[in-house]
Amino acid sequence: MIEVIEKARMLGEAIRDSAEYKEMQLREAEAETDPAANALKQQIREMNIEYQKTLERLETADMSVLEAMQGEMDASKKVLAELPSIQARDAARMQFSRLMEQVNNVMQYILYGEISSTSGCGGNCSGCAGCQ
């Protein structure tokens, strides 16, 4: 069992040292320090608090007020999602998720001799660098 734990530690270190992980960490740090992103996040938090307070006070007949508030929050979330720092962060997260999916596919293949049909892997490894 010690050998398995040691190999898991080595895998964790390899993942931590991967370009995908490093890029994700960099882009997350940039997004966290982006003043525009932080201002929008704070605005969305405040809007959500106000929405919850309004939700507790309103009768169901006043749903138009809640719908308008929800529309404002959705619009702010859309602006946030379109910021370059947020887009870069999300793209880096996606790349890292793909790496982790490939790692999981390799583990599944080694353990079970097949890759789940829900993994998105068609089984033809000729065009994939993940399992080879």
Beta strands, then each sheet from edge to edge (+ up, - down):
end
